Amino acid sequence: MPDEYASSLLPPILKKFSATYPKVEIQVVGLPSVALAPIVKDGSVDLMCATRTKV
């Protein structure tokens, strides 16, 4: 997820998620959308929140 969104959007989402799924570990990777696309494509990252990219 791009850094400019992570600080405002993620805290309430992660709080609810971790309460629902306490045994799931989440790692947040803060990179621009164009940098995230290749690591999603190669399977290093499972989920991506992007603003604009070509995958």
C-alpha positions as CSV (number, residue, x, y, z in Angstrom):
1,M,0.0,0.0,0.0
2,P,1.4,3.5,-0.8
3,D,2.6,5.2,2.4
4,E,0.2,8.1,2.0
5,Y,-2.8,5.9,2.5
6,A,-1.4,3.5,5.1
7,S,-1.3,5.8,8.0
8,S,-4.9,7.0,7.5
9,L,-6.7,3.9,6.3
10,L,-5.0,0.9,7.8
11,P,-5.2,1.4,11.6
12,P,-9.0,0.9,12.0
13,I,-9.0,-1.9,9.4
14,L,-6.1,-3.7,11.0
15,K,-7.6,-3.3,14.5
16,K,-10.8,-5.0,13.4
17,F,-9.0,-7.7,11.4
18,S,-6.7,-8.6,14.3
19,A,-9.6,-8.8,16.7
20,T,-11.4,-11.2,14.3
21,Y,-8.3,-13.2,13.3
22,P,-5.8,-13.0,16.2
23,K,-3.5,-15.8,14.9
24,V,-3.0,-14.2,11.5
25,E,0.2,-12.3,11.1
26,I,0.1,-9.2,8.8
27,Q,3.1,-7.4,7.4
28,V,2.5,-4.1,5.7
29,V,4.8,-3.1,2.9
30,G,4.8,0.6,2.1
31,L,5.8,1.1,-1.5
32,P,4.4,3.0,-4.5
33,S,1.8,1.0,-6.5
34,V,4.1,0.5,-9.5
35,A,6.7,-1.1,-7.1
36,L,4.2,-3.3,-5.5
37,A,2.8,-4.8,-8.7
38,P,5.8,-7.0,-9.5
39,I,6.0,-8.5,-6.0
40,V,2.3,-9.3,-6.1
41,K,2.8,-10.9,-9.4
42,D,5.7,-13.1,-8.2
43,G,3.8,-14.2,-5.1
44,S,5.9,-12.4,-2.5
45,V,2.9,-10.4,-1.4
46,D,-0.7,-11.7,-1.2
47,L,-2.7,-8.5,-1.3
48,M,-2.1,-5.0,-2.7
49,C,-3.9,-1.8,-2.3
50,A,-3.0,0.3,-5.3
51,T,-3.9,3.6,-6.8
52,R,-2.7,3.0,-10.4
53,T,-0.6,0.3,-12.0
54,K,-0.4,-2.2,-14.8
55,V,0.1,-5.8,-13.7
